[in-house]
Amino acid sequence: METREPVEGPREGFQEVKGMAQVPDPEKQEGEEVKKKDNITKTKRRKVAPIEIRIKAFHDVRKLRKRGLSYTEIRKEIHRKHGVWISMRTISRWLRGVSSPYNGRRIPSLELLKPSEDLANVIGVVLGDGFIVERKHCYSYIIGLEGKDKEFVEDFGRRLGKILGREPYKPWINARTGRYRIEITSRTLYELLRKPVDLKRIRRYVEHCPKCATAFLRGLFDSEGCIGKDGRYIKLYNTNYEVLVYAQKLLRRFGIEATGPWPDKQKGTTMHDPRTGKQYKTKKDCYYIYIGAESLPKFYRYVGFTIRRKQKRLEYYLRRKGLLQED
């Protein structure tokens, strides 16, 4: 008995035609049948236009309709401008608000994620104290932060809101730990920040401009930076050696010298958690870079801390040494 595989139509009624033979009426063409071995017939699947083109077409469809164009005229104009055919049904669904190529995602792809200081800072935070979780059973992609400094977690929520075009996310207190916590869902941010981090993937957002670079460093130092009790030095810790080397290179652009990375704690070191009173063993080697007193004025000028207790300690040291330039 002859069997057939189901025919998969184009996503959201699209058919890509650039570089392909022109199709007189793409709505009526169901696909070209190709004979395979064992007397099984399969159907060639249509190429789907990239998400970026589908989204541009979506916005153009709405604009063209407001100008009074008919569905047929809209189809032709979208094909002329973007090289793709859209079905009448898709145009109708878009205009009625029944569907859209966003599929419920504020930022559907990394290509549509724009560089900004807020995004660079969030990247730095997630490479430190922040966390990302994929919950496969419910297709949920979580980005979050938990910390004892309210202003730090609030700033993280505010920046996430600006990135995703929403109101600032407000932290709540985790009853188990007594710390402030924020969790949001975004598949696009998850794809960007999933670990182990790909420095090549984040570089275009971090190195977009000097302000983005310093925002990234601030997020990283807020998360993993430690300033000495007397304020004479700053250390940045991380289990990813390459992240510390990358931070060093960025710091040098602003004349901030950092030595290292130096080894700190080895994998398997027994640690004591003062919050829970429990002991645990480290799962990875940990390293740090060291910023000495001579570079602290430039660190304060270009990077600084969002966390007030760290910033105040740095200011106190610089003021005591006569190195703080008051406005």
VOBA-1610 file (N, C-alpha, C; in pm, whole numbers, padded with zeros to 5 digits, always signed):
BEGIN
Met+00084-00120+00000Met+00000+00000+00000Met+00087+00124+00000Glu+00053+00218-00086Glu+00136+00339-00096Glu+00114+00429+00025Thr+00224+00478+00080Thr+00214+00567+00196Thr+00271+00702+00161Arg+00224+00805+00229Arg+00272+00941+00209Arg+00305+01005+00342Glu+00407+01089+00342Glu+00436+01168+00460Glu+00349+01294+00456Pro+00307+01345+00570Pro+00227+01468+00571Pro+00303+01583+00506Val+00230+01664+00433Val+00290+01780+00369Val+00291+01895+00468Glu+00406+01955+00491Glu+00418+02069+00581Glu+00417+02197+00500Gly+00315+02277+00516Gly+00303+02402+00443Gly+00397+02506+00499Pro+00408+02621+00434Pro+00498+02726+00478Pro+00450+02789+00607Arg+00541+02821+00696Arg+00507+02884+00823Arg+00444+03019+00798Glu+00330+03042+00865Glu+00256+03169+00854Glu+00228+03207+00708Gly+00206+03106+00622Gly+00164+03135+00486Gly+00270+03196+00398Phe+00396+03170+00428Phe+00506+03229+00351Phe+00563+03128+00253Gln+00607+03177+00140Gln+00690+03099+00050Gln+00803+03187+00002Glu+00926+03144+00025Glu+01042+03222-00018Glu+01068+03195-00164Val+01086+03302-00243Val+01103+03282-00387Val+01233+03340-00438Lys+01308+03412-00356Lys+01436+03463-00404Lys+01529+03348-00436Gly+01588+03350-00555Gly+01680+03244-00593Gly+01608+03118-00636Met+01474+03123-00643Met+01396+03007-00683Met+01316+03045-00809Ala+01259+02944-00874Ala+01175+02973-00990Ala+01053+03051-00946Gln+01007+03147-01027Gln+00890+03226-00992Gln+00767+03137-00995Val+00678+03158-00900Val+00557+03077-00889Val+00438+03162-00928Pro+00361+03125-01031Pro+00250+03207-01077Pro+00146+03231-00967Asp+00109+03125-00898Asp+00010+03139-00791Asp+00053+03052-00674Pro+00131+03103-00581Pro+00187+03021-00474Pro+00082+02968-00379Glu-00040+03027-00378Glu-00142+02977-00286Glu-00195+02842-00331Lys-00198+02819-00463Lys-00258+02697-00514Lys-00158+02584-00529Gln-00031+02616-00528Gln+00070+02512-00547Gln+00096+02442-00416Glu+00067+02316-00406Glu+00079+02240-00282Glu+00214+02177-00262Gly+00305+02192-00355Gly+00437+02130-00339Gly+00463+02033-00452Glu+00586+02012-00484Glu+00624+01926-00596Glu+00652+01786-00545Glu+00586+01688-00603Glu+00605+01550-00562Glu+00732+01494-00624Val+00810+01421-00544Val+00935+01361-00590Val+00931+01214-00556Lys+00949+01128-00656Lys+00945+00984-00630Lys+01070+00939-00560Lys+01052+00854-00459Lys+01162+00799-00383Lys+01169+00649-00406Lys+01269+00588-00345Lys+01284+00443-00355Lys+01171+00373-00282Asp+01156+00244-00306Asp+01055+00160-00241Asp+00913+00210-00269Asn+00895+00275-00382Asn+00762+00315-00426Asn+00693+00412-00329Ile+00773+00491-00255Ile+00716+00589-00161Ile+00731+00728-00220Thr+00624+00803-00220Thr+00625+00937-00274Thr+00635+01038-00160Lys+00730+01128-00169Lys+00744+01233-00070Lys+00725+01369-00137Thr+00705+01470-00057Thr+00683+01603-00108Thr+00793+01697-00061Lys+00845+01776-00154Lys+00946+01874-00116Lys+00885+01979-00024Arg+00951+02005+00086Arg+00901+02107+00178Arg+00944+02246+00130Arg+00854+02339+00139Arg+00885+02474+00096Arg+00985+02539+00190Lys+01067+02626+00133Lys+01158+02703+00215Lys+01079+02814+00284Val+01108+02832+00412Val+01038+02934+00491Val+01127+03056+00504Ala+01070+03172+00486Ala+01147+03296+00498Ala+01196+03313+00642Pro+01314+03372+00661Pro+01367+03394+00795Pro+01270+03478+00880Ile+01276+03460+01010Ile+01186+03529+01102Ile+01198+03681+01087Glu+01320+03731+01060Glu+01338+03876+01047Glu+01255+03931+00931Ile+01253+03859+00816Ile+01176+03903+00701Ile+01026+03893+00730Arg+00984+03785+00797Arg+00842+03769+00829Arg+00792+03884+00917Ile+00876+03926+01012Ile+00834+04035+01102Ile+00828+04168+01027Lys+00926+04194+00940Lys+00921+04316+00860Lys+00796+04317+00772Ala+00766+04202+00713Ala+00647+04192+00628Ala+00520+04215+00710Phe+00517+04163+00832Phe+00402+04180+00921Phe+00371+04328+00944His+00475+04406+00974His+00454+04549+01000His+00417+04623+00870Asp+00475+04580+00758Asp+00443+04644+00631Asp+00298+04617+00590Val+00250+04496+00617Val+00111+04462+00585Val+00015+04556+00655Arg+00039+04582+00782Arg-00048+04670+00859Arg-00042+04815+00807Lys+00077+04859+00770Lys+00091+04995+00717Lys+00020+05009+00582Leu+00040+04908+00495Leu-00020+04913+00362Leu-00173+04910+00369Arg-00226+04835+00465Arg-00372+04828+00479Arg-00428+04963+00524Lys-00356+05031+00610Lys-00400+05164+00655Lys-00402+05264+00540Arg-00317+05238+00440Arg-00314+05325+00322Arg-00425+05292+00223Gly-00505+05188+00254Gly-00620+05154+00172Gly-00595+05050+00065Leu-00480+04983+00067Leu-00451+04883-00036Leu-00535+04757-00012Ser-00572+04691-00122Ser-00645+04565-00112Ser-00548+04452-00076Tyr-00603+04334-00041Tyr-00518+04220-00006Tyr-00427+04182-00123Thr-00481+04185-00246Thr-00401+04149-00363Thr-00286+04248-00382Glu-00316+04375-00365Glu-00212+04478-00379Glu-00106+04465-00269Ile-00152+04430-00150Ile-00057+04410-00038Ile+00037+04294-00069Arg-00018+04183-00120Arg+00064+04066-00154Arg+00173+04103-00254Lys+00133+04176-00358Lys+00228+04212-00462Lys+00336+04306-00408Glu+00297+04401-00324Glu+00393+04496-00269Glu+00492+04426-00175Ile+00443+04332-00093Ile+00532+04258-00004Ile+00630+04174-00085His+00581+04113-00193His+00669+04034-00279His+00773+04121-00346Arg+00732+04239-00390Arg+00825+04331-00455Arg+00934+04377-00358Lys+00895+04403-00233Lys+00987+04460-00134Lys+01074+04355-00066His+01015+04239-00034His+01086+04140+00048His+01115+04009-00026Gly+01055+03991-00146Gly+01082+03869-00222Gly+01012+03747-00169Val+00901+03764-00097Val+00825+03650-00045Val+00678+03671-00077Trp+00607+03559-00095Trp+00463+03563-00116Trp+00394+03534+00018Ile+00288+03607+00047Ile+00208+03581+00166Ile+00069+03541+00121Ser+00011+03443+00185Ser-00124+03400+00149Ser-00227+03502+00195Met-00341+03504+00128Met-00451+03593+00167Met-00496+03563+00310Arg-00495+03435+00344Arg-00540+03394+00478Arg-00449+03452+00586Thr-00317+03450+00560Thr-00224+03504+00658Thr-00242+03654+00674Ile-00259+03724+00562Ile-00282+03869+00568Ile-00405+03898+00653Ser-00510+03821+00629Ser-00635+03841+00704Ser-00615+03817+00853Arg-00543+03710+00888Arg-00520+03678+01030Arg-00434+03785+01097Trp-00336+03835+01026Trp-00251+03941+01082Trp-00331+04068+01108Leu-00413+04106+01011Leu-00489+04230+01024Leu-00597+04219+01131Arg-00650+04099+01153Arg-00753+04080+01256Arg-00694+04055+01395Gly-00559+04044+01401Gly-00495+04021+01529Gly-00505+03878+01579Val-00539+03786+01489Val-00553+03645+01528Val-00416+03580+01547Ser-00318+03620+01466Ser-00184+03562+01475Ser-00081+03667+01434Ser+00045+03635+01460Ser+00156+03720+01417Ser+00282+03636+01417Pro+00385+03677+01343Pro+00511+03600+01340Pro+00588+03608+01472Tyr+00544+03693+01564Tyr+00614+03702+01693Tyr+00590+03578+01779Asn+00477+03508+01756Asn+00445+03387+01832Asn+00454+03407+01983Gly+00410+03524+02029Gly+00409+03551+02173Gly+00541+03594+02231Arg+00645+03607+02148Arg+00777+03647+02197Arg+00801+03794+02165Arg+00839+03871+02268Arg+00865+04013+02249Arg+00979+04036+02150Ile+01085+03954+02162Ile+01198+03962+02070Ile+01218+03821+02014Pro+01168+03793+01894Pro+01165+03655+01843Pro+01299+03593+01809Ser+01405+03674+01786Ser+01533+03615+01747Ser+01647+03705+01792Leu+01767+03646+01797Leu+01885+03723+01837Leu+01914+03835+01739Glu+01880+03816+01611Glu+01907+03918+01511Glu+01825+04045+01537Leu+01714+04032+01609Leu+01630+04147+01639Leu+01658+04205+01777Leu+01756+04149+01847Leu+01794+04198+01979Leu+01896+04311+01960Lys+01859+04432+01997Lys+01943+04548+01972Lys+02043+04571+02086Pro+02168+04603+02053Pro+02267+04635+02157Pro+02223+04756+02238Ser+02248+04753+02368Ser+02215+04865+02456Ser+02293+04850+02585Glu+02302+04958+02662Glu+02368+04952+02792Glu+02295+04854+02885Asp+02162+04854+02878Asp+02085+04765+02964Asp+02114+04619+02933Leu+02117+04584+02805Leu+02145+04447+02767Leu+02287+04407+02808Ala+02384+04495+02786Ala+02522+04465+02824Ala+02534+04442+02974Asn+02464+04523+03054Asn+02467+04506+03198Asn+02406+04373+03240Val+02293+04338+03180Val+02227+04209+03211Val+02319+04093+03177Ile+02390+04102+03066Ile+02485+03996+03029Ile+02590+03981+03137Gly+02645+04092+03185Gly+02746+04087+03290Gly+02693+04024+03418Val+02571+04060+03456Val+02510+04006+03578Val+02491+03855+03566Val+02440+03810+03450Val+02412+03667+03433Val+02542+03586+03429Leu+02651+03645+03382Leu+02779+03574+03385Leu+02833+03564+03527Gly+02771+03636+03620Gly+02812+03631+03760Gly+02707+03561+03843Asp+02632+03639+03922Asp+02534+03582+04015Asp+02404+03542+03949Gly+02377+03592+03829Gly+02251+03559+03764Gly+02243+03413+03725Phe+02123+03370+03688Phe+02106+03230+03649Phe+02009+03219+03532Ile+02022+03111+03456Ile+01929+03079+03348Ile+01888+02934+03364Val+01762+02906+03338Val+01707+02771+03355Val+01614+02740+03238Glu+01629+02622+03183Glu+01536+02573+03081Glu+01447+02466+03143Arg+01318+02491+03146Arg+01221+02394+03195Arg+01152+02331+03076Lys+01205+02219+03032Lys+01162+02158+02907Lys+01017+02110+02913His+00971+02069+03032His+00836+02013+03041His+00728+02117+03012Cys+00761+02245+03031Cys+00662+02350+03004Cys+00714+02455+02905Tyr+00823+02422+02835Tyr+00882+02510+02734Tyr+00905+02651+02789Ser+00965+02656+02908Ser+00989+02784+02975Ser+01139+02809+02984Tyr+01179+02933+02953Tyr+01320+02971+02952Tyr+01338+03089+03048Ile+01400+03064+03160Ile+01401+03160+03271Ile+01537+03227+03286Ile+01534+03358+03305Ile+01652+03437+03341Ile+01622+03502+03474Gly+01715+03494+03569Gly+01684+03549+03700Gly+01807+03589+03779Leu+01781+03648+03895Leu+01887+03693+03985Leu+01834+03689+04128Glu+01919+03646+04219Glu+01886+03650+04362Glu+02004+03708+04437Gly+01975+03804+04525Gly+02083+03868+04599Gly+02032+03938+04723Lys+02122+03977+04812Lys+02083+04042+04937Lys+02069+04193+04923Asp+02121+04249+04814Asp+02116+04394+04793Asp+01996+04430+04706Lys+01896+04493+04767Lys+01771+04522+04697Lys+01793+04608+04574Glu+01878+04712+04586Glu+01898+04804+04474Glu+01959+04734+04353Phe+02041+04632+04378Phe+02103+04557+04270Phe+01999+04475+04195Val+01914+04404+04267Val+01812+04321+04205Val+01706+04409+04137Glu+01672+04521+04199Glu+01577+04615+04136Glu+01631+04669+04005Asp+01759+04705+04003Asp+01821+04757+03881Asp+01819+04651+03771Phe+01842+04526+03807Phe+01838+04415+03712Phe+01698+04403+03651Gly+01594+04412+03737Gly+01456+04403+03688Gly+01418+04521+03600Arg+01467+04638+03633Arg+01439+04756+03553Arg+01500+04743+03414Arg+01623+04695+03409Arg+01691+04680+03280Arg+01625+04572+03195Leu+01583+04463+03255Leu+01514+04358+03180Leu+01384+04412+03121Gly+01312+04493+03198Gly+01189+04552+03148Gly+01213+04640+03026Lys+01320+04719+03028Lys+01351+04805+02914Lys+01390+04723+02792Ile+01464+04615+02813Ile+01505+04530+02700Ile+01384+04468+02632Leu+01288+04421+02712Leu+01172+04348+02660Leu+01051+04438+02635Gly+01068+04570+02654Gly+00957+04661+02628Gly+00844+04648+02727Arg+00875+04620+02852Arg+00773+04603+02956Arg+00800+04699+03072Glu+00706+04698+03167Glu+00728+04772+03290Glu+00841+04706+03369Pro+00909+04780+03458Pro+01016+04718+03537Pro+00966+04597+03616Tyr+01046+04491+03615Tyr+01011+04373+03694Tyr+01050+04399+03839Lys+00958+04372+03929Lys+00982+04399+04071Lys+01026+04272+04143Pro+01126+04284+04230Pro+01173+04166+04304Pro+01079+04129+04418Trp+01088+04005+04459Trp+01017+03960+04579Trp+01119+03893+04671Ile+01079+03869+04794Ile+01169+03808+04891Ile+01148+03657+04891Asn+01254+03584+04866Asn+01250+03438+04870Asn+01240+03395+05017Ala+01129+03333+05052Ala+01105+03297+05192Ala+01209+03198+05245Arg+01264+03117+05156Arg+01361+03016+05200Arg+01497+03077+05230Thr+01538+03175+05150Thr+01672+03232+05166Thr+01671+03372+05229Gly+01556+03438+05226Gly+01548+03574+05278Gly+01611+03678+05185Arg+01637+03639+05061Arg+01701+03729+04964Arg+01600+03778+04861Tyr+01636+03887+04796Tyr+01552+03942+04690Tyr+01573+03861+04562Arg+01464+03840+04488Arg+01473+03751+04371Arg+01385+03804+04258Ile+01433+03785+04138Ile+01357+03817+04016Ile+01371+03701+03919Glu+01260+03666+03854Glu+01261+03566+03747Glu+01174+03616+03634Ile+01225+03608+03511Ile+01144+03641+03394Ile+01166+03533+03289Thr+01078+03526+03191Thr+01093+03427+03085Thr+01121+03497+02952Ser+01221+03450+02883Ser+01254+03501+02750Ser+01342+03399+02680Arg+01289+03339+02577Arg+01367+03240+02504Arg+01486+03304+02432Thr+01466+03425+02380Thr+01574+03491+02306Thr+01691+03522+02398Leu+01664+03578+02516Leu+01772+03605+02611Leu+01837+03476+02657Tyr+01757+03371+02672Tyr+01813+03240+02710Tyr+01911+03192+02604Glu+01873+03205+02477Glu+01961+03161+02368Glu+02092+03239+02367Leu+02085+03366+02405Leu+02205+03449+02409Leu+02295+03413+02527Leu+02236+03382+02641Leu+02311+03370+02766Leu+02330+03227+02813Arg+02282+03129+02737Arg+02294+02991+02784Arg+02441+02955+02808Lys+02463+02874+02909Lys+02599+02839+02949Lys+02637+02702+02896Pro+02765+02677+02869Pro+02877+02769+02887Pro+02869+02886+02790Val+02899+03005+02840Val+02881+03125+02760Val+02973+03126+02638Asp+02918+03173+02527Asp+02996+03188+02404Asp+03035+03335+02393Leu+03161+03366+02419Leu+03205+03506+02417Leu+03189+03569+02279Lys+03201+03490+02174Lys+03181+03544+02039Lys+03036+03588+02019Arg+02944+03516+02084Arg+02802+03547+02068Arg+02765+03678+02139Ile+02828+03706+02253Ile+02791+03825+02330Ile+02873+03948+02292Arg+02983+03930+02219Arg+03077+04039+02194Arg+03011+04158+02122Arg+02926+04131+02027Arg+02864+04242+01951Arg+02775+04329+02039Tyr+02724+04273+02148Tyr+02641+04350+02240Tyr+02724+04422+02345Val+02832+04358+02389Val+02918+04415+02493Val+03007+04525+02436Glu+03062+04503+02317Glu+03159+04596+02259Glu+03095+04691+02158His+02965+04707+02165His+02895+04796+02073His+02945+04939+02084Cys+02973+04985+02206Cys+03024+05119+02231Cys+03088+05121+02370Pro+03166+05224+02405Pro+03228+05229+02538Pro+03128+05220+02653Lys+03010+05282+02638Lys+02910+05277+02745Lys+02858+05134+02766Cys+02844+05059+02657Cys+02800+04919+02670Cys+02907+04836+02740Ala+03034+04862+02707Ala+03143+04788+02770Ala+03148+04814+02920Thr+03132+04940+02962Thr+03137+04971+03105Thr+03012+04918+03177Ala+02897+04917+03108Ala+02776+04862+03167Ala+02792+04712+03192Phe+02855+04642+03097Phe+02883+04500+03114Phe+02975+04477+03234Leu+03082+04555+03243Leu+03176+04541+03354Leu+03110+04569+03488Arg+03025+04670+03492Arg+02956+04701+03618Arg+02868+04583+03662Gly+02794+04524+03567Gly+02710+04409+03601Gly+02792+04293+03652Leu+02908+04270+03589Leu+02995+04161+03629Leu+03055+04185+03767Phe+03102+04309+03793Phe+03162+04340+03922Phe+03057+04351+04033Asp+02936+04394+04001Asp+02829+04390+04101Asp+02803+04246+04147Ser+02809+04155+04051Ser+02781+04014+04080Ser+02896+03945+04152Glu+03015+03956+04097Glu+03128+03874+04144Glu+03244+03955+04197Gly+03230+04088+04203Gly+03338+04172+04252Gly+03339+04183+04403Cys+03456+04191+04459Cys+03473+04203+04605Cys+03575+04314+04631Ile+03539+04412+04711Ile+03631+04520+04746Ile+03683+04497+04888Gly+03815+04514+04907Gly+03876+04489+05037Gly+03814+04575+05146Lys+03822+04529+05271Lys+03762+04602+05383Lys+03817+04743+05396Asp+03944+04759+05363Asp+04002+04894+05370Asp+03990+04967+05238Gly+03932+04902+05137Gly+03907+04966+05008Gly+04027+04976+04917Arg+04139+04908+04949Arg+04263+04926+04873Arg+04270+04843+04746Tyr+04180+04751+04727Tyr+04185+04666+04607Tyr+04045+04614+04576Ile+04031+04564+04454Ile+03908+04498+04411Ile+03946+04367+04345Lys+03873+04262+04376Lys+03893+04132+04312Lys+03765+04093+04239Leu+03783+04029+04126Leu+03670+03976+04049Leu+03686+03825+04038Tyr+03588+03750+04089Tyr+03594+03604+04090Tyr+03504+03545+03983Asn+03545+03431+03930Asn+03460+03357+03837Asn+03519+03219+03815Thr+03433+03123+03786Thr+03481+02987+03757Thr+03519+02971+03610Asn+03483+03069+03528Asn+03517+03067+03386Asn+03642+03152+03363Tyr+03753+03088+03339Tyr+03882+03156+03320Tyr+03876+03256+03205Glu+03810+03216+03095Glu+03805+03301+02977Glu+03725+03429+03002Val+03624+03422+03086Val+03546+03541+03119Val+03634+03644+03189Leu+03721+03598+03279Leu+03811+03688+03351Leu+03913+03751+03255Val+03964+03672+03163Val+04059+03725+03063Val+03989+03830+02977Tyr+03865+03803+02939Tyr+03788+03899+02860Tyr+03764+04028+02938Ala+03731+04016+03066Ala+03710+04134+03151Ala+03840+04216+03161Gln+03953+04148+03172Gln+04083+04217+03176Gln+04104+04304+03052Lys+04074+04247+02937Lys+04094+04319+02811Lys+04006+04443+02804Leu+03882+04429+02850Leu+03792+04544+02848Leu+03838+04651+02947Leu+03885+04610+03063Leu+03932+04706+03163Leu+04049+04787+03110Arg+04138+04722+03035Arg+04256+04792+02982Arg+04217+04904+02885Arg+04103+04891+02820Arg+04059+04996+02728Arg+04035+05128+02802Phe+04011+05118+02930Phe+03985+05238+03012Phe+04102+05269+03105Gly+04217+05207+03076Gly+04336+05233+03155Gly+04335+05169+03291Ile+04253+05066+03310Ile+04242+04996+03439Ile+04321+04866+03429Glu+04428+04855+03506Glu+04511+04735+03502Glu+04462+04633+03605Ala+04453+04508+03561Ala+04412+04398+03649Ala+04508+04282+03628Thr+04567+04231+03734Thr+04660+04118+03723Thr+04584+03987+03736Gly+04647+03880+03689Gly+04584+03748+03694Gly+04550+03702+03553Pro+04454+03608+03544Pro+04378+03545+03651Pro+04465+03456+03740Trp+04435+03463+03870Trp+04503+03382+03968Trp+04410+03273+04021Pro+04467+03156+04057Pro+04381+03050+04114Pro+04333+03089+04254Asp+04209+03056+04283Asp+04154+03083+04416Asp+04121+02952+04487Lys+04007+02895+04458Lys+03967+02769+04522Lys+03961+02659+04418Gln+04015+02544+04453Gln+04014+02431+04362Gln+03883+02353+04372Lys+03855+02282+04267Lys+03737+02195+04265Lys+03745+02096+04381Gly+03634+02081+04454Gly+03630+01987+04565Gly+03662+02049+04700Thr+03690+02182+04702Thr+03719+02250+04828Thr+03593+02256+04914Thr+03607+02222+05042Thr+03493+02227+05134Thr+03468+02371+05177Met+03343+02416+05162Met+03305+02553+05195Met+03192+02552+05297His+03180+02662+05371His+03074+02677+05471His+02981+02789+05427Asp+02850+02760+05421Asp+02750+02860+05385Asp+02696+02923+05513Pro+02729+03051+05540Pro+02685+03115+05664Pro+02534+03133+05673Arg+02466+03135+05558Arg+02321+03154+05560Arg+02248+03029+05606Thr+02296+02913+05561Thr+02228+02787+05596Thr+02301+02709+05705Gly+02428+02744+05728Gly+02507+02670+05826Gly+02557+02536+05774Lys+02533+02509+05646Lys+02572+02380+05588Lys+02706+02391+05517Gln+02769+02275+05502Gln+02895+02268+05427Gln+02869+02206+05290Tyr+02950+02249+05194Tyr+02938+02194+05059Tyr+03075+02195+04993Lys+03088+02119+04885Lys+03213+02114+04810Lys+03196+02185+04677Thr+03296+02265+04641Thr+03290+02337+04514Thr+03297+02239+04398Lys+03221+02271+04292Lys+03214+02182+04176Lys+03313+02219+04066Lys+03366+02343+04074Lys+03458+02389+03969Lys+03575+02463+04032Asp+03684+02474+03958Asp+03794+02561+04000Asp+03749+02706+03990Cys+03799+02789+04079Cys+03764+02931+04080Cys+03891+03016+04064Tyr+03879+03128+03992Tyr+03992+03216+03966Tyr+03951+03360+03997Tyr+04049+03450+04003Tyr+04017+03591+04023Tyr+04121+03678+03956Ile+04079+03802+03926Ile+04173+03905+03880Ile+04177+04013+03987Tyr+04287+04086+03991Tyr+04314+04179+04101Tyr+04339+04320+04048Ile+04262+04416+04099Ile+04281+04557+04063Ile+04340+04629+04184Gly+04461+04681+04167Gly+04530+04748+04278Gly+04487+04893+04296Ala+04541+04955+04402Ala+04501+05091+04441Ala+04524+05193+04329Glu+04630+05175+04250Glu+04663+05274+04147Glu+04556+05284+04038Ser+04477+05178+04019Ser+04374+05180+03915Ser+04234+05209+03969Leu+04219+05222+04100Leu+04086+05241+04158Leu+04019+05373+04116Pro+04094+05485+04103Pro+04027+05608+04058Pro+03962+05593+03921Lys+04029+05525+03827Lys+03971+05504+03694Lys+03856+05404+03698Phe+03868+05304+03786Phe+03757+05210+03801Phe+03633+05285+03851Tyr+03653+05373+03949Tyr+03541+05451+04003Tyr+03482+05542+03896Arg+03567+05600+03814Arg+03522+05694+03711Arg+03445+05625+03599Tyr+03493+05511+03552Tyr+03435+05448+03435Tyr+03336+05336+03466Val+03357+05262+03571Val+03277+05142+03598Val+03190+05161+03723Gly+03250+05154+03840Gly+03176+05172+03964Gly+03085+05054+03997Phe+03007+05071+04104Phe+02914+04967+04149Phe+02772+05020+04158Thr+02677+04933+04128Thr+02536+04964+04156Thr+02505+04938+04303Ile+02571+04839+04361Ile+02550+04803+04502Ile+02610+04912+04590Arg+02526+04974+04670Arg+02567+05092+04747Arg+02679+05063+04847Arg+02672+04950+04915Arg+02774+04922+05017Arg+02913+04909+04954Lys+02922+04855+04833Lys+03050+04845+04764Lys+03096+04982+04716Gln+03003+05058+04660Gln+03037+05190+04609Gln+03083+05283+04722Lys+03016+05277+04836Lys+03052+05362+04949Lys+03191+05328+05002Arg+03223+05199+05006Arg+03355+05159+05053Arg+03464+05210+04959Leu+03438+05204+04829Leu+03534+05255+04731Leu+03547+05407+04743Glu+03436+05477+04758Glu+03440+05623+04774Glu+03515+05664+04901Tyr+03492+05591+05009Tyr+03557+05624+05135Tyr+03709+05615+05122Tyr+03756+05508+05054Tyr+03901+05491+05037Tyr+03957+05605+04951Leu+03892+05634+04839Leu+03943+05738+04749Leu+03939+05876+04815Arg+03836+05901+04891Arg+03828+06030+04960Arg+03937+06041+05066Arg+03961+05933+05137Arg+04064+05933+05243Arg+04202+05956+05186Lys+04224+05909+05063Lys+04355+05925+04996Lys+04360+06053+04913Gly+04253+06130+04914Gly+04251+06253+04835Gly+04245+06228+04686Leu+04190+06113+04646Leu+04187+06075+04503Leu+04048+06090+04441Leu+03951+06127+04522Leu+03814+06140+04472Leu+03789+06281+04425Gln+03758+06295+04298Gln+03729+06427+04242Gln+03580+06456+04259Glu+03549+06549+04351Glu+03412+06586+04377Glu+03359+06674+04264Asp+03231+06654+04230Asp+03171+06737+04125Asp+03143+06878+04179
//
